[in-house]
Amino acid sequence: MTHAIEALARDALAALDAGRQIAPFTTRHPLLDKEQAYQAAAAARALRVARGEKPVGRKIGFTNSDLWAQYAIDRPIWGDMYAHTARPLEQSEIFVLAPFCEPQIEPEIVLGLARAPDPGMDERALLDCVGWVAHGFEIVQSIFPGWRFKSADTIAAFGMHGALRFGEPLAVTPQNRNVLFAALTEFTVTLCRDGAAIETGRGVNVLGGPLSALRHLLGLLASDRCNPPLSAGEIVTTGTLTRAYPVGAGEVWSTVMAGIPLAGLSLRFG
């Protein structure tokens, strides 16, 4: 299976580079499982690093169980993020959609790790490892037509990650730690398109809260023999707080945050 895994990684990367869609890998490899898919993810990361890309963190996907039936998914997954895909949102940025396949937008909470967390930590201990918290938009995409796939396909396809843009980070301090701990599950975010509210989500929607999503990721990585554990300095985006929505050129998507000291975002697509 080693050669098949390497070929799968190359196929995924070729599709990503060309901005084209391909048949799900499980149509060719019906027995492809989660462990093999993460091996393919590791192989793809090695290829990307070899050509100069710099991993900067992880995205956690499908943490919002409201999406599972829509995509026939039954568990969260994760993927790598890179310096050229994950960065702060510039005020005047127009996000160009042309390179992406069936792009969708997801409002999320982003965590910047000050220290490497350990598997088995509870949510309060995990917050002690977080240096900053931010609000962001992840743009996800599907190299598989119609967003039709199985879990193993999404893992091998970079966790469906396209890009991440995040707002001003809020430092976690001894003074605001307790407030943030409660706010991360209690806050709400209203997602808007061209000024019209589309949906309101809550922090609790992502596996009970962003810190719980981080805890889940640690559990996945603890049993992963191919991919590295989280380290200090990594960025982790914790999954969509609402449903994911298709985006189109000319649209402006924005958020209104309540119950947490983070500002809403606005992103124009071109």
One Martini backbone bead per residue (centre of mass of N, CA, C, O) as a GRO file, in nm:
protein
  270
    1MET     BB    1   0.051   0.066  -0.008
    2THR     BB    2   0.277   0.279  -0.027
    3HIS     BB    3   0.254   0.359  -0.328
    4ALA     BB    4  -0.044   0.443  -0.312
    5ILE     BB    5  -0.006   0.671  -0.108
    6GLU     BB    6   0.188   0.843  -0.276
    7ALA     BB    7  -0.002   0.874  -0.520
    8LEU     BB    8  -0.229   1.011  -0.369
    9ALA     BB    9  -0.070   1.262  -0.279
   10ARG     BB   10  -0.002   1.357  -0.568
   11ASP     BB   11  -0.292   1.385  -0.668
   12ALA     BB   12  -0.386   1.594  -0.462
   13LEU     BB   13  -0.172   1.810  -0.534
   14ALA     BB   14  -0.240   1.841  -0.833
   15ALA     BB   15  -0.530   1.937  -0.790
   16LEU     BB   16  -0.465   2.183  -0.619
   17ASP     BB   17  -0.277   2.330  -0.822
   18ALA     BB   18  -0.505   2.324  -1.064
   19GLY     BB   19  -0.804   2.355  -0.964
   20ARG     BB   20  -0.918   2.052  -0.958
   21GLN     BB   21  -1.127   1.777  -1.004
   22ILE     BB   22  -1.184   1.456  -0.847
   23ALA     BB   23  -1.217   1.153  -0.763
   24PRO     BB   24  -1.257   0.981  -0.511
   25PHE     BB   25  -1.040   0.765  -0.362
   26THR     BB   26  -1.262   0.544  -0.276
   27THR     BB   27  -1.320   0.455  -0.576
   28ARG     BB   28  -1.026   0.313  -0.594
   29HIS     BB   29  -1.010   0.274  -0.255
   30PRO     BB   30  -1.239   0.124  -0.064
   31LEU     BB   31  -1.024   0.056   0.191
   32LEU     BB   32  -0.975   0.329   0.278
   33ASP     BB   33  -0.847   0.464   0.569
   34LYS     BB   34  -0.767   0.675   0.815
   35GLU     BB   35  -0.469   0.594   0.849
   36GLN     BB   36  -0.395   0.610   0.547
   37ALA     BB   37  -0.478   0.905   0.508
   38TYR     BB   38  -0.262   1.019   0.708
   39GLN     BB   39  -0.028   0.917   0.541
   40ALA     BB   40  -0.094   1.094   0.297
   41ALA     BB   41  -0.069   1.363   0.448
   42ALA     BB   42   0.231   1.326   0.515
   43ALA     BB   43   0.329   1.302   0.222
   44ALA     BB   44   0.224   1.579   0.131
   45ARG     BB   45   0.385   1.750   0.329
   46ALA     BB   46   0.665   1.666   0.228
   47LEU     BB   47   0.626   1.781  -0.057
   48ARG     BB   48   0.574   2.077   0.034
   49VAL     BB   49   0.836   2.123   0.188
   50ALA     BB   50   1.034   2.055  -0.051
   51ARG     BB   51   0.902   2.325  -0.209
   52GLY     BB   52   0.875   2.554   0.054
   53GLU     BB   53   0.665   2.495   0.250
   54LYS     BB   54   0.505   2.618   0.564
   55PRO     BB   55   0.414   2.498   0.848
   56VAL     BB   56   0.166   2.648   1.107
   57GLY     BB   57  -0.076   2.424   1.130
   58ARG     BB   58  -0.423   2.347   1.217
   59LYS     BB   59  -0.719   2.195   1.107
   60ILE     BB   60  -1.052   2.149   1.211
   61GLY     BB   61  -1.297   1.917   1.108
   62PHE     BB   62  -1.619   1.846   1.182
   63THR     BB   63  -1.709   1.968   1.477
   64ASN     BB   64  -1.994   2.009   1.353
   65SER     BB   65  -2.258   1.788   1.375
   66ASP     BB   66  -2.463   1.932   1.178
   67LEU     BB   67  -2.283   1.827   0.915
   68TRP     BB   68  -2.281   1.516   0.892
   69ALA     BB   69  -2.530   1.451   0.718
   70GLN     BB   70  -2.460   1.628   0.470
   71TYR     BB   71  -2.159   1.457   0.440
   72ALA     BB   72  -2.139   1.171   0.558
   73ILE     BB   73  -2.026   1.220   0.856
   74ASP     BB   74  -1.877   1.087   1.191
   75ARG     BB   75  -1.614   1.285   1.216
   76PRO     BB   76  -1.342   1.437   1.287
   77ILE     BB   77  -1.077   1.631   1.138
   78TRP     BB   78  -0.748   1.698   0.987
   79GLY     BB   79  -0.516   1.969   0.883
   80ASP     BB   80  -0.296   2.150   0.720
   81MET     BB   81  -0.110   2.455   0.748
   82TYR     BB   82   0.014   2.756   0.586
   83ALA     BB   83   0.173   3.051   0.537
   84HIS     BB   84  -0.002   3.102   0.258
   85THR     BB   85  -0.300   3.025   0.400
   86ALA     BB   86  -0.228   3.146   0.699
   87ARG     BB   87  -0.355   3.469   0.795
   88PRO     BB   88  -0.401   3.776   0.835
   89LEU     BB   89  -0.636   4.017   0.793
   90GLU     BB   90  -0.679   4.249   0.555
   91GLN     BB   91  -0.866   4.526   0.522
   92SER     BB   92  -0.835   4.535   0.180
   93GLU     BB   93  -0.909   4.257   0.110
   94ILE     BB   94  -0.937   4.047  -0.183
   95PHE     BB   95  -1.074   3.741  -0.229
   96VAL     BB   96  -0.966   3.499  -0.447
   97LEU     BB   97  -1.151   3.222  -0.597
   98ALA     BB   98  -1.033   3.081  -0.855
   99PRO     BB   99  -0.839   2.848  -0.713
  100PHE     BB  100  -1.113   2.726  -0.610
  101CYS     BB  101  -1.321   2.451  -0.506
  102GLU     BB  102  -1.611   2.505  -0.398
  103PRO     BB  103  -1.632   2.743  -0.202
  104GLN     BB  104  -1.634   2.797   0.158
  105ILE     BB  105  -1.762   2.935   0.462
  106GLU     BB  106  -1.605   2.968   0.802
  107PRO     BB  107  -1.665   3.038   1.127
  108GLU     BB  108  -1.401   3.090   1.373
  109ILE     BB  109  -1.168   2.967   1.613
  110VAL     BB  110  -0.842   3.083   1.703
  111LEU     BB  111  -0.532   2.926   1.809
  112GLY     BB  112  -0.240   3.022   1.991
  113LEU     BB  113   0.051   2.857   2.072
  114ALA     BB  114   0.280   2.874   2.349
  115ARG     BB  115   0.242   2.566   2.411
  116ALA     BB  116   0.269   2.237   2.441
  117PRO     BB  117   0.037   2.011   2.447
  118ASP     BB  118  -0.115   1.748   2.628
  119PRO     BB  119  -0.235   1.462   2.650
  120GLY     BB  120  -0.513   1.481   2.886
  121MET     BB  121  -0.592   1.752   2.893
  122ASP     BB  122  -0.785   1.989   2.992
  123GLU     BB  123  -0.933   2.281   2.914
  124ARG     BB  124  -0.787   2.457   3.124
  125ALA     BB  125  -0.500   2.361   3.056
  126LEU     BB  126  -0.511   2.443   2.757
  127LEU     BB  127  -0.537   2.750   2.801
  128ASP     BB  128  -0.241   2.767   2.920
  129CYS     BB  129  -0.126   2.712   2.609
  130VAL     BB  130  -0.257   2.978   2.521
  131GLY     BB  131  -0.173   3.294   2.383
  132TRP     BB  132  -0.419   3.317   2.167
  133VAL     BB  133  -0.723   3.472   2.036
  134ALA     BB  134  -0.938   3.431   1.743
  135HIS     BB  135  -1.108   3.541   1.460
  136GLY     BB  136  -1.227   3.345   1.171
  137PHE     BB  137  -1.183   3.247   0.826
  138GLU     BB  138  -1.262   2.961   0.652
  139ILE     BB  139  -1.161   2.827   0.341
  140VAL     BB  140  -1.321   2.582   0.177
  141GLN     BB  141  -1.265   2.279  -0.021
  142SER     BB  142  -1.336   2.063  -0.321
  143ILE     BB  143  -1.182   1.806  -0.514
  144PHE     BB  144  -1.479   1.700  -0.501
  145PRO     BB  145  -1.759   1.666  -0.648
  146GLY     BB  146  -2.022   1.803  -0.462
  147TRP     BB  147  -1.924   1.719  -0.183
  148ARG     BB  148  -1.830   1.405  -0.235
  149PHE     BB  149  -1.753   1.177   0.037
  150LYS     BB  150  -1.522   1.051   0.261
  151SER     BB  151  -1.333   1.076   0.529
  152ALA     BB  152  -1.067   0.983   0.392
  153ASP     BB  153  -1.071   1.194   0.169
  154THR     BB  154  -1.046   1.453   0.347
  155ILE     BB  155  -0.772   1.386   0.467
  156ALA     BB  156  -0.613   1.359   0.189
  157ALA     BB  157  -0.746   1.666   0.124
  158PHE     BB  158  -0.636   1.867   0.357
  159GLY     BB  159  -0.914   1.905   0.512
  160MET     BB  160  -1.030   2.122   0.297
  161HIS     BB  161  -0.815   2.334   0.278
  162GLY     BB  162  -0.753   2.675   0.172
  163ALA     BB  163  -0.806   2.911   0.401
  164LEU     BB  164  -0.691   3.170   0.642
  165ARG     BB  165  -0.857   3.435   0.824
  166PHE     BB  166  -0.756   3.668   1.082
  167GLY     BB  167  -0.781   3.856   1.347
  168GLU     BB  168  -0.724   4.010   1.624
  169PRO     BB  169  -0.542   3.915   1.875
  170LEU     BB  170  -0.603   3.773   2.200
  171ALA     BB  171  -0.458   3.776   2.485
  172VAL     BB  172  -0.367   3.548   2.729
  173THR     BB  173  -0.438   3.614   3.069
  174PRO     BB  174  -0.476   3.621   3.406
  175GLN     BB  175  -0.716   3.835   3.381
  176ASN     BB  176  -0.887   3.670   3.126
  177ARG     BB  177  -0.910   3.359   3.153
  178ASN     BB  178  -1.190   3.310   3.288
  179VAL     BB  179  -1.358   3.461   3.083
  180LEU     BB  180  -1.271   3.297   2.833
  181PHE     BB  181  -1.354   3.016   2.923
  182ALA     BB  182  -1.658   3.085   2.914
  183ALA     BB  183  -1.688   3.231   2.634
  184LEU     BB  184  -1.606   2.986   2.438
  185THR     BB  185  -1.912   2.862   2.487
  186GLU     BB  186  -2.122   3.131   2.499
  187PHE     BB  187  -2.091   3.252   2.242
  188THR     BB  188  -2.175   3.446   1.950
  189VAL     BB  189  -2.238   3.413   1.585
  190THR     BB  190  -2.307   3.621   1.304
  191LEU     BB  191  -2.379   3.544   0.975
  192CYS     BB  192  -2.310   3.744   0.677
  193ARG     BB  193  -2.463   3.856   0.363
  194ASP     BB  194  -2.468   4.158   0.256
  195GLY     BB  195  -2.596   4.223   0.564
  196ALA     BB  196  -2.738   3.943   0.592
  197ALA     BB  197  -2.860   3.722   0.792
  198ILE     BB  198  -2.801   3.359   0.813
  199GLU     BB  199  -2.647   3.277   1.098
  200THR     BB  200  -2.634   3.140   1.433
  201GLY     BB  201  -2.369   3.073   1.651
  202ARG     BB  202  -2.181   2.864   1.883
  203GLY     BB  203  -1.925   2.753   2.071
  204VAL     BB  204  -2.060   2.469   2.138
  205ASN     BB  205  -2.068   2.348   1.838
  206VAL     BB  206  -1.754   2.260   1.889
  207LEU     BB  207  -1.755   2.001   2.085
  208GLY     BB  208  -1.833   2.234   2.323
  209GLY     BB  209  -1.567   2.381   2.218
  210PRO     BB  210  -1.256   2.486   2.124
  211LEU     BB  211  -1.106   2.325   2.351
  212SER     BB  212  -1.239   2.054   2.281
  213ALA     BB  213  -1.128   2.041   1.996
  214LEU     BB  214  -0.834   2.037   2.082
  215ARG     BB  215  -0.855   1.779   2.247
  216HIS     BB  216  -0.931   1.598   2.011
  217LEU     BB  217  -0.675   1.640   1.845
  218LEU     BB  218  -0.481   1.519   2.052
  219GLY     BB  219  -0.603   1.236   2.034
  220LEU     BB  220  -0.538   1.184   1.737
  221LEU     BB  221  -0.222   1.232   1.758
  222ALA     BB  222  -0.151   1.013   1.975
  223SER     BB  223  -0.225   0.775   1.739
  224ASP     BB  224  -0.008   0.899   1.542
  225ARG     BB  225   0.273   0.777   1.341
  226CYS     BB  226   0.313   1.025   1.106
  227ASN     BB  227   0.235   1.273   1.282
  228PRO     BB  228   0.281   1.550   1.450
  229PRO     BB  229   0.271   1.717   1.716
  230LEU     BB  230   0.205   1.973   1.888
  231SER     BB  231   0.340   2.308   1.891
  232ALA     BB  232   0.487   2.578   1.951
  233GLY     BB  233   0.326   2.831   1.741
  234GLU     BB  234   0.075   2.714   1.661
  235ILE     BB  235  -0.214   2.701   1.457
  236VAL     BB  236  -0.568   2.668   1.552
  237THR     BB  237  -0.857   2.571   1.388
  238THR     BB  238  -1.190   2.463   1.530
  239GLY     BB  239  -1.430   2.525   1.350
  240THR     BB  240  -1.749   2.557   1.263
  241LEU     BB  241  -2.026   2.754   1.400
  242THR     BB  242  -2.160   2.690   1.138
  243ARG     BB  243  -2.248   2.654   0.853
  244ALA     BB  244  -2.153   2.606   0.536
  245TYR     BB  245  -2.091   2.850   0.265
  246PRO     BB  246  -2.123   2.960  -0.030
  247VAL     BB  247  -1.912   3.154  -0.248
  248GLY     BB  248  -1.890   3.477  -0.426
  249ALA     BB  249  -1.828   3.702  -0.636
  250GLY     BB  250  -1.893   4.022  -0.466
  251GLU     BB  251  -1.908   3.929  -0.190
  252VAL     BB  252  -1.998   4.003   0.161
  253TRP     BB  253  -1.861   3.880   0.457
  254SER     BB  254  -1.987   3.866   0.801
  255THR     BB  255  -1.958   3.946   1.157
  256VAL     BB  256  -2.117   3.898   1.486
  257MET     BB  257  -2.013   3.944   1.810
  258ALA     BB  258  -2.102   3.771   2.130
  259GLY     BB  259  -1.953   3.722   2.452
  260ILE     BB  260  -1.673   3.830   2.325
  261PRO     BB  261  -1.350   3.999   2.290
  262LEU     BB  262  -1.435   4.000   1.965
  263ALA     BB  263  -1.429   4.090   1.649
  264GLY     BB  264  -1.560   4.124   1.370
  265LEU     BB  265  -1.583   4.038   1.024
  266SER     BB  266  -1.463   4.127   0.681
  267LEU     BB  267  -1.518   3.976   0.344
  268ARG     BB  268  -1.409   4.006   0.017
  269PHE     BB  269  -1.499   3.880  -0.303
  270GLY     BB  270  -1.327   3.798  -0.641
   0.00000   0.00000   0.00000
